[in-house]
Amino acid sequence: MKKGEQGLNGHTYNIHPQVKTPAIDMYTHIIMWKDFYETDLLKHKLQLNDYIFPTLGTSGILVHPKQPIMGSVIQKKITKMAEAAGISGAKHFTTHCFH
């Protein structure tokens, strides 16, 4: 965890469908991710102590479900995608929405 962050273990969040804005519909995207994760990557259902966002191998195929993805990895991906999209100030986007 970064300085100033609080642990989020045990928190429950409600995610609702955003049918009018499908690009940001986290409800649908998380269901699709979970299905892909279980079916194509793990080849079995998630276990109670598996992370929904695990560490991925460099190939993107090998997963480590007991190990969470590092915030620094997500931050690099956010910055890279924002820069590729031509968004100014891409380095100022943060990972807060993943916590």
N, CA, C and O atoms as CSV, one atom per row, in Angstrom:
chain,resi,resn,atom,element,x,y,z
A,1,MET,N,N,0.826,-1.178,0.000
A,1,MET,CA,C,0.000,0.000,0.000
A,1,MET,C,C,0.878,1.251,0.000
A,1,MET,O,O,1.938,1.284,0.625
A,2,LYS,N,N,0.420,2.263,-0.703
A,2,LYS,CA,C,1.138,3.524,-0.725
A,2,LYS,C,C,0.871,4.298,0.560
A,2,LYS,O,O,-0.118,4.057,1.252
A,3,LYS,N,N,1.765,5.227,0.864
A,3,LYS,CA,C,1.599,6.079,2.034
A,3,LYS,C,C,0.253,6.801,1.962
A,3,LYS,O,O,-0.098,7.369,0.929
A,4,GLY,N,N,-0.484,6.774,3.047
A,4,GLY,CA,C,-1.766,7.462,3.116
A,4,GLY,C,C,-2.959,6.629,2.676
A,4,GLY,O,O,-4.103,7.048,2.851
A,5,GLU,N,N,-2.708,5.458,2.107
A,5,GLU,CA,C,-3.815,4.598,1.696
A,5,GLU,C,C,-4.298,3.789,2.880
A,5,GLU,O,O,-3.536,3.486,3.798
A,6,GLN,N,N,-5.549,3.450,2.848
A,6,GLN,CA,C,-6.126,2.623,3.899
A,6,GLN,C,C,-6.390,1.239,3.346
A,6,GLN,O,O,-6.689,1.083,2.162
A,7,GLY,N,N,-6.278,0.227,4.209
A,7,GLY,CA,C,-6.593,-1.130,3.786
A,7,GLY,C,C,-8.070,-1.252,3.454
A,7,GLY,O,O,-8.916,-0.679,4.141
A,8,LEU,N,N,-8.376,-1.993,2.407
A,8,LEU,CA,C,-9.765,-2.128,1.988
A,8,LEU,C,C,-10.321,-3.517,2.248
A,8,LEU,O,O,-11.429,-3.829,1.811
A,9,ASN,N,N,-9.582,-4.346,2.943
A,9,ASN,CA,C,-10.067,-5.698,3.210
A,9,ASN,C,C,-11.386,-5.642,3.960
A,9,ASN,O,O,-11.532,-4.913,4.941
A,10,GLY,N,N,-12.340,-6.422,3.485
A,10,GLY,CA,C,-13.610,-6.530,4.175
A,10,GLY,C,C,-14.673,-5.541,3.740
A,10,GLY,O,O,-15.815,-5.637,4.189
A,11,HIS,N,N,-14.332,-4.598,2.882
A,11,HIS,CA,C,-15.331,-3.647,2.418
A,11,HIS,C,C,-16.185,-4.274,1.325
A,11,HIS,O,O,-15.717,-5.121,0.564
A,12,THR,N,N,-17.421,-3.855,1.257
A,12,THR,CA,C,-18.347,-4.314,0.228
A,12,THR,C,C,-18.831,-3.096,-0.548
A,12,THR,O,O,-19.193,-2.075,0.038
A,13,TYR,N,N,-18.831,-3.215,-1.858
A,13,TYR,CA,C,-19.261,-2.111,-2.708
A,13,TYR,C,C,-20.370,-2.588,-3.625
A,13,TYR,O,O,-20.335,-3.718,-4.112
A,14,ASN,N,N,-21.342,-1.742,-3.861
A,14,ASN,CA,C,-22.421,-2.048,-4.798
A,14,ASN,C,C,-22.062,-1.462,-6.156
A,14,ASN,O,O,-21.777,-0.270,-6.277
A,15,ILE,N,N,-22.079,-2.307,-7.168
A,15,ILE,CA,C,-21.812,-1.866,-8.531
A,15,ILE,C,C,-23.091,-2.100,-9.320
A,15,ILE,O,O,-23.603,-3.218,-9.378
A,16,HIS,N,N,-23.598,-1.043,-9.922
A,16,HIS,CA,C,-24.865,-1.125,-10.639
A,16,HIS,C,C,-24.644,-0.996,-12.143
A,16,HIS,O,O,-23.698,-0.333,-12.571
A,17,PRO,N,N,-25.503,-1.620,-12.949
A,17,PRO,CA,C,-25.391,-1.492,-14.407
A,17,PRO,C,C,-25.524,-0.034,-14.854
A,17,PRO,O,O,-26.304,0.735,-14.293
A,18,GLN,N,N,-24.759,0.320,-15.855
A,18,GLN,CA,C,-24.821,1.657,-16.463
A,18,GLN,C,C,-25.196,1.472,-17.935
A,18,GLN,O,O,-24.389,1.732,-18.827
A,19,VAL,N,N,-26.415,1.025,-18.175
A,19,VAL,CA,C,-26.831,0.636,-19.527
A,19,VAL,C,C,-26.799,1.790,-20.535
A,19,VAL,O,O,-26.661,1.554,-21.735
A,20,LYS,N,N,-26.923,3.010,-20.068
A,20,LYS,CA,C,-26.897,4.157,-20.980
A,20,LYS,C,C,-25.476,4.564,-21.361
A,20,LYS,O,O,-25.272,5.302,-22.325
A,21,THR,N,N,-24.503,4.083,-20.605
A,21,THR,CA,C,-23.099,4.380,-20.900
A,21,THR,C,C,-22.295,3.078,-20.844
A,21,THR,O,O,-21.555,2.847,-19.887
A,22,PRO,N,N,-22.436,2.234,-21.859
A,22,PRO,CA,C,-21.801,0.915,-21.823
A,22,PRO,C,C,-20.279,0.944,-21.708
A,22,PRO,O,O,-19.694,-0.006,-21.188
A,23,ALA,N,N,-19.628,1.994,-22.172
A,23,ALA,CA,C,-18.169,2.051,-22.087
A,23,ALA,C,C,-17.683,2.075,-20.645
A,23,ALA,O,O,-16.574,1.625,-20.357
A,24,ILE,N,N,-18.508,2.599,-19.731
A,24,ILE,CA,C,-18.102,2.664,-18.322
A,24,ILE,C,C,-18.963,1.775,-17.435
A,24,ILE,O,O,-19.024,1.978,-16.222
A,25,ASP,N,N,-19.615,0.811,-18.020
A,25,ASP,CA,C,-20.503,-0.088,-17.283
A,25,ASP,C,C,-19.686,-1.144,-16.541
A,25,ASP,O,O,-19.501,-2.256,-17.034
A,26,MET,N,N,-19.203,-0.789,-15.363
A,26,MET,CA,C,-18.358,-1.691,-14.576
A,26,MET,C,C,-19.075,-2.987,-14.240
A,26,MET,O,O,-18.446,-4.044,-14.185
A,27,TYR,N,N,-20.362,-2.922,-14.019
A,27,TYR,CA,C,-21.146,-4.114,-13.683
A,27,TYR,C,C,-20.981,-5.177,-14.770
A,27,TYR,O,O,-20.647,-6.327,-14.482
A,28,THR,N,N,-21.216,-4.783,-16.005
A,28,THR,CA,C,-21.097,-5.726,-17.121
A,28,THR,C,C,-19.648,-6.121,-17.358
A,28,THR,O,O,-19.353,-7.292,-17.594
A,29,HIS,N,N,-18.737,-5.143,-17.297
A,29,HIS,CA,C,-17.319,-5.438,-17.544
A,29,HIS,C,C,-16.751,-6.407,-16.515
A,29,HIS,O,O,-15.965,-7.286,-16.870
A,30,ILE,N,N,-17.131,-6.266,-15.256
A,30,ILE,CA,C,-16.587,-7.158,-14.223
A,30,ILE,C,C,-17.134,-8.573,-14.391
A,30,ILE,O,O,-16.417,-9.544,-14.147
A,31,ILE,N,N,-18.391,-8.701,-14.803
A,31,ILE,CA,C,-18.955,-10.032,-15.062
A,31,ILE,C,C,-18.228,-10.684,-16.236
A,31,ILE,O,O,-17.898,-11.870,-16.188
A,32,MET,N,N,-17.978,-9.904,-17.292
A,32,MET,CA,C,-17.265,-10.443,-18.454
A,32,MET,C,C,-15.830,-10.828,-18.087
A,32,MET,O,O,-15.338,-11.868,-18.524
A,33,TRP,N,N,-15.151,-9.987,-17.276
A,33,TRP,CA,C,-13.790,-10.302,-16.833
A,33,TRP,C,C,-13.775,-11.585,-16.015
A,33,TRP,O,O,-12.937,-12.458,-16.240
A,34,LYS,N,N,-14.703,-11.701,-15.060
A,34,LYS,CA,C,-14.755,-12.886,-14.203
A,34,LYS,C,C,-14.974,-14.146,-15.037
A,34,LYS,O,O,-14.339,-15.172,-14.789
A,35,ASP,N,N,-15.855,-14.076,-16.010
A,35,ASP,CA,C,-16.112,-15.222,-16.886
A,35,ASP,C,C,-14.856,-15.600,-17.674
A,35,ASP,O,O,-14.502,-16.776,-17.749
A,36,PHE,N,N,-14.185,-14.608,-18.259
A,36,PHE,CA,C,-12.948,-14.859,-19.008
A,36,PHE,C,C,-11.859,-15.421,-18.092
A,36,PHE,O,O,-11.174,-16.382,-18.443
A,37,TYR,N,N,-11.710,-14.820,-16.932
A,37,TYR,CA,C,-10.706,-15.220,-15.938
A,37,TYR,C,C,-10.898,-16.685,-15.543
A,37,TYR,O,O,-9.950,-17.469,-15.565
A,38,GLU,N,N,-12.126,-17.045,-15.185
A,38,GLU,CA,C,-12.401,-18.422,-14.754
A,38,GLU,C,C,-12.316,-19.417,-15.912
A,38,GLU,O,O,-11.727,-20.488,-15.771
A,39,THR,N,N,-12.897,-19.066,-17.041
A,39,THR,CA,C,-13.002,-19.998,-18.167
A,39,THR,C,C,-11.697,-20.145,-18.940
A,39,THR,O,O,-11.264,-21.262,-19.223
A,40,ASP,N,N,-11.075,-19.031,-19.280
A,40,ASP,CA,C,-9.912,-19.069,-20.165
A,40,ASP,C,C,-8.567,-19.062,-19.451
A,40,ASP,O,O,-7.610,-19.660,-19.942
A,41,LEU,N,N,-8.477,-18.407,-18.314
A,41,LEU,CA,C,-7.190,-18.322,-17.628
A,41,LEU,C,C,-7.035,-19.380,-16.540
A,41,LEU,O,O,-6.073,-20.149,-16.551
A,42,LEU,N,N,-7.974,-19.419,-15.608
A,42,LEU,CA,C,-7.866,-20.371,-14.496
A,42,LEU,C,C,-8.292,-21.787,-14.872
A,42,LEU,O,O,-7.733,-22.768,-14.381
A,43,LYS,N,N,-9.274,-21.876,-15.736
A,43,LYS,CA,C,-9.884,-23.166,-16.118
A,43,LYS,C,C,-10.668,-23.779,-14.960
A,43,LYS,O,O,-10.901,-24.988,-14.938
A,44,HIS,N,N,-11.075,-22.948,-13.996
A,44,HIS,CA,C,-11.932,-23.372,-12.887
A,44,HIS,C,C,-12.529,-22.131,-12.234
A,44,HIS,O,O,-12.099,-21.011,-12.509
A,45,LYS,N,N,-13.510,-22.330,-11.378
A,45,LYS,CA,C,-14.154,-21.227,-10.660
A,45,LYS,C,C,-13.172,-20.600,-9.673
A,45,LYS,O,O,-12.264,-21.266,-9.175
A,46,LEU,N,N,-13.366,-19.323,-9.401
A,46,LEU,CA,C,-12.556,-18.644,-8.395
A,46,LEU,C,C,-12.737,-19.314,-7.040
A,46,LEU,O,O,-13.830,-19.763,-6.695
A,47,GLN,N,N,-11.665,-19.373,-6.290
A,47,GLN,CA,C,-11.706,-19.880,-4.929
A,47,GLN,C,C,-11.896,-18.686,-3.986
A,47,GLN,O,O,-11.679,-17.541,-4.384
A,48,LEU,N,N,-12.293,-18.948,-2.759
A,48,LEU,CA,C,-12.562,-17.865,-1.803
A,48,LEU,C,C,-11.389,-16.912,-1.607
A,48,LEU,O,O,-11.598,-15.713,-1.421
A,49,ASN,N,N,-10.166,-17.420,-1.645
A,49,ASN,CA,C,-9.004,-16.572,-1.378
A,49,ASN,C,C,-8.278,-16.139,-2.653
A,49,ASN,O,O,-7.133,-15.691,-2.582
A,50,ASP,N,N,-8.923,-16.263,-3.819
A,50,ASP,CA,C,-8.351,-15.775,-5.074
A,50,ASP,C,C,-8.672,-14.293,-5.234
A,50,ASP,O,O,-9.728,-13.823,-4.811
A,51,TYR,N,N,-7.758,-13.576,-5.843
A,51,TYR,CA,C,-7.977,-12.161,-6.143
A,51,TYR,C,C,-8.696,-12.027,-7.476
A,51,TYR,O,O,-8.407,-12.767,-8.417
A,52,ILE,N,N,-9.634,-11.085,-7.561
A,52,ILE,CA,C,-10.347,-10.844,-8.814
A,52,ILE,C,C,-9.414,-10.191,-9.834
A,52,ILE,O,O,-9.588,-10.380,-11.038
A,53,PHE,N,N,-8.434,-9.431,-9.368
A,53,PHE,CA,C,-7.404,-8.852,-10.232
A,53,PHE,C,C,-6.056,-9.413,-9.782
A,53,PHE,O,O,-5.389,-8.824,-8.932
A,54,PRO,N,N,-5.656,-10.554,-10.352
A,54,PRO,CA,C,-4.432,-11.221,-9.924
A,54,PRO,C,C,-3.200,-10.690,-10.655
A,54,PRO,O,O,-3.299,-9.907,-11.600
A,55,THR,N,N,-2.050,-11.138,-10.189
A,55,THR,CA,C,-0.822,-10.905,-10.930
A,55,THR,C,C,-0.872,-11.753,-12.190
A,55,THR,O,O,-1.225,-12.931,-12.141
A,56,LEU,N,N,-0.518,-11.152,-13.315
A,56,LEU,CA,C,-0.477,-11.856,-14.593
A,56,LEU,C,C,0.970,-12.004,-15.031
A,56,LEU,O,O,1.792,-11.121,-14.788
A,57,GLY,N,N,1.277,-13.120,-15.674
A,57,GLY,CA,C,2.602,-13.304,-16.248
A,57,GLY,C,C,2.793,-12.345,-17.417
A,57,GLY,O,O,1.832,-11.733,-17.884
A,58,THR,N,N,4.016,-12.214,-17.884
A,58,THR,CA,C,4.301,-11.275,-18.971
A,58,THR,C,C,3.550,-11.611,-20.249
A,58,THR,O,O,3.285,-10.727,-21.063
A,59,SER,N,N,3.206,-12.876,-20.431
A,59,SER,CA,C,2.459,-13.279,-21.628
A,59,SER,C,C,0.982,-12.915,-21.517
A,59,SER,O,O,0.272,-12.884,-22.523
A,60,GLY,N,N,0.516,-12.640,-20.302
A,60,GLY,CA,C,-0.896,-12.361,-20.076
A,60,GLY,C,C,-1.738,-13.617,-19.993
A,60,GLY,O,O,-2.957,-13.540,-19.846
A,61,ILE,N,N,-1.107,-14.765,-20.086
A,61,ILE,CA,C,-1.826,-16.037,-20.044
A,61,ILE,C,C,-1.669,-16.714,-18.688
A,61,ILE,O,O,-2.628,-17.281,-18.164
A,62,LEU,N,N,-0.481,-16.659,-18.121
A,62,LEU,CA,C,-0.215,-17.269,-16.820
A,62,LEU,C,C,-0.720,-16.338,-15.722
A,62,LEU,O,O,-0.351,-15.164,-15.689
A,63,VAL,N,N,-1.557,-16.847,-14.827
A,63,VAL,CA,C,-2.088,-16.031,-13.736
A,63,VAL,C,C,-1.674,-16.605,-12.395
A,63,VAL,O,O,-1.459,-17.809,-12.251
A,64,HIS,N,N,-1.568,-15.727,-11.430
A,64,HIS,CA,C,-1.243,-16.103,-10.057
A,64,HIS,C,C,-2.393,-15.599,-9.181
A,64,HIS,O,O,-2.291,-14.520,-8.597
A,65,PRO,N,N,-3.485,-16.365,-9.081
A,65,PRO,CA,C,-4.699,-15.879,-8.420
A,65,PRO,C,C,-4.562,-15.584,-6.934
A,65,PRO,O,O,-5.396,-14.874,-6.372
A,66,LYS,N,N,-3.543,-16.105,-6.294
A,66,LYS,CA,C,-3.360,-15.856,-4.857
A,66,LYS,C,C,-2.530,-14.606,-4.605
A,66,LYS,O,O,-2.294,-14.234,-3.456
A,67,GLN,N,N,-2.087,-13.958,-5.680
A,67,GLN,CA,C,-1.225,-12.785,-5.568
A,67,GLN,C,C,-1.894,-11.609,-6.288
A,67,GLN,O,O,-2.151,-11.697,-7.489
A,68,PRO,N,N,-2.181,-10.515,-5.584
A,68,PRO,CA,C,-2.859,-9.386,-6.231
A,68,PRO,C,C,-1.932,-8.657,-7.201
A,68,PRO,O,O,-0.713,-8.652,-7.030
A,69,ILE,N,N,-2.523,-8.050,-8.209
A,69,ILE,CA,C,-1.732,-7.252,-9.135
A,69,ILE,C,C,-1.226,-6.019,-8.388
A,69,ILE,O,O,-1.935,-5.463,-7.549
A,70,MET,N,N,-0.017,-5.598,-8.688
A,70,MET,CA,C,0.584,-4.461,-7.992
A,70,MET,C,C,0.057,-3.149,-8.561
A,70,MET,O,O,-0.154,-3.020,-9.767
A,71,GLY,N,N,-0.149,-2.190,-7.683
A,71,GLY,CA,C,-0.630,-0.879,-8.105
A,71,GLY,C,C,0.272,-0.218,-9.126
A,71,GLY,O,O,-0.209,0.482,-10.018
A,72,SER,N,N,1.584,-0.431,-9.008
A,72,SER,CA,C,2.525,0.178,-9.953
A,72,SER,C,C,2.330,-0.368,-11.365
A,72,SER,O,O,2.524,0.354,-12.343
A,73,VAL,N,N,1.948,-1.637,-11.473
A,73,VAL,CA,C,1.691,-2.241,-12.785
A,73,VAL,C,C,0.463,-1.593,-13.415
A,73,VAL,O,O,0.476,-1.238,-14.593
A,74,ILE,N,N,-0.595,-1.442,-12.624
A,74,ILE,CA,C,-1.821,-0.805,-13.121
A,74,ILE,C,C,-1.538,0.644,-13.506
A,74,ILE,O,O,-2.011,1.118,-14.538
A,75,GLN,N,N,-0.764,1.349,-12.673
A,75,GLN,CA,C,-0.455,2.750,-12.962
A,75,GLN,C,C,0.251,2.882,-14.302
A,75,GLN,O,O,-0.074,3.775,-15.085
A,76,LYS,N,N,1.206,2.014,-14.578
A,76,LYS,CA,C,1.917,2.059,-15.863
A,76,LYS,C,C,0.962,1.820,-17.026
A,76,LYS,O,O,1.070,2.476,-18.062
A,77,LYS,N,N,0.026,0.884,-16.863
A,77,LYS,CA,C,-0.934,0.589,-17.931
A,77,LYS,C,C,-1.879,1.769,-18.164
A,77,LYS,O,O,-2.177,2.109,-19.309
A,78,ILE,N,N,-2.348,2.393,-17.083
A,78,ILE,CA,C,-3.237,3.554,-17.206
A,78,ILE,C,C,-2.524,4.672,-17.965
A,78,ILE,O,O,-3.086,5.261,-18.889
A,79,THR,N,N,-1.291,4.960,-17.570
A,79,THR,CA,C,-0.518,6.022,-18.211
A,79,THR,C,C,-0.283,5.711,-19.684
A,79,THR,O,O,-0.454,6.579,-20.539
A,80,LYS,N,N,0.107,4.481,-19.979
A,80,LYS,CA,C,0.382,4.078,-21.362
A,80,LYS,C,C,-0.869,4.215,-22.234
A,80,LYS,O,O,-0.795,4.731,-23.349
A,81,MET,N,N,-2.022,3.753,-21.726
A,81,MET,CA,C,-3.261,3.838,-22.505
A,81,MET,C,C,-3.700,5.288,-22.696
A,81,MET,O,O,-4.143,5.662,-23.781
A,82,ALA,N,N,-3.579,6.102,-21.651
A,82,ALA,CA,C,-3.982,7.508,-21.752
A,82,ALA,C,C,-3.085,8.256,-22.734
A,82,ALA,O,O,-3.568,9.074,-23.517
A,83,GLU,N,N,-1.783,7.980,-22.695
A,83,GLU,CA,C,-0.863,8.613,-23.638
A,83,GLU,C,C,-1.173,8.174,-25.068
A,83,GLU,O,O,-1.164,8.996,-25.985
A,84,ALA,N,N,-1.449,6.881,-25.262
A,84,ALA,CA,C,-1.777,6.364,-26.597
A,84,ALA,C,C,-3.062,6.992,-27.133
A,84,ALA,O,O,-3.230,7.142,-28.343
A,85,ALA,N,N,-3.963,7.356,-26.227
A,85,ALA,CA,C,-5.220,7.993,-26.627
A,85,ALA,C,C,-5.050,9.495,-26.859
A,85,ALA,O,O,-5.990,10.183,-27.255
A,86,GLY,N,N,-3.833,9.994,-26.605
A,86,GLY,CA,C,-3.568,11.410,-26.814
A,86,GLY,C,C,-4.130,12.309,-25.733
A,86,GLY,O,O,-4.364,13.494,-25.971
A,87,ILE,N,N,-4.350,11.762,-24.549
A,87,ILE,CA,C,-4.908,12.544,-23.441
A,87,ILE,C,C,-3.780,13.310,-22.758
A,87,ILE,O,O,-2.808,12.712,-22.297
A,88,SER,N,N,-3.911,14.629,-22.695
A,88,SER,CA,C,-2.874,15.425,-22.043
A,88,SER,C,C,-2.919,15.197,-20.537
A,88,SER,O,O,-3.989,14.989,-19.964
A,89,GLY,N,N,-1.775,15.238,-19.915
A,89,GLY,CA,C,-1.695,15.020,-18.476
A,89,GLY,C,C,-1.904,13.577,-18.076
A,89,GLY,O,O,-2.335,13.297,-16.957
A,90,ALA,N,N,-1.601,12.653,-18.982
A,90,ALA,CA,C,-1.840,11.223,-18.737
A,90,ALA,C,C,-1.167,10.724,-17.464
A,90,ALA,O,O,-1.677,9.817,-16.806
A,91,LYS,N,N,-0.039,11.304,-17.118
A,91,LYS,CA,C,0.692,10.836,-15.929
A,91,LYS,C,C,-0.002,11.219,-14.623
A,91,LYS,O,O,0.392,10.766,-13.548
A,92,HIS,N,N,-1.034,12.053,-14.724
A,92,HIS,CA,C,-1.747,12.479,-13.517
A,92,HIS,C,C,-2.938,11.586,-13.180
A,92,HIS,O,O,-3.537,11.727,-12.114
A,93,PHE,N,N,-3.288,10.663,-14.087
A,93,PHE,CA,C,-4.340,9.701,-13.779
A,93,PHE,C,C,-3.804,8.731,-12.735
A,93,PHE,O,O,-2.626,8.373,-12.769
A,94,THR,N,N,-4.657,8.304,-11.808
A,94,THR,CA,C,-4.192,7.424,-10.736
A,94,THR,C,C,-4.975,6.122,-10.700
A,94,THR,O,O,-5.954,5.933,-11.422
A,95,THR,N,N,-4.514,5.241,-9.839
A,95,THR,CA,C,-5.131,3.920,-9.711
A,95,THR,C,C,-6.254,3.894,-8.684
A,95,THR,O,O,-6.748,2.815,-8.358
A,96,HIS,N,N,-6.674,5.038,-8.164
A,96,HIS,CA,C,-7.645,5.041,-7.060
A,96,HIS,C,C,-8.913,4.254,-7.370
A,96,HIS,O,O,-9.521,3.684,-6.465
A,97,CYS,N,N,-9.317,4.215,-8.631
A,97,CYS,CA,C,-10.559,3.497,-8.956
A,97,CYS,C,C,-10.385,1.981,-8.889
A,97,CYS,O,O,-11.376,1.255,-8.968
A,98,PHE,N,N,-9.170,1.488,-8.750
A,98,PHE,CA,C,-8.923,0.054,-8.645
A,98,PHE,C,C,-8.821,-0.406,-7.200
A,98,PHE,O,O,-8.702,-1.604,-6.941
A,99,HIS,N,N,-8.866,0.516,-6.263
A,99,HIS,CA,C,-8.700,0.149,-4.848
A,99,HIS,C,C,-10.041,-0.084,-4.193
A,99,HIS,O,O,-10.101,-0.400,-3.005
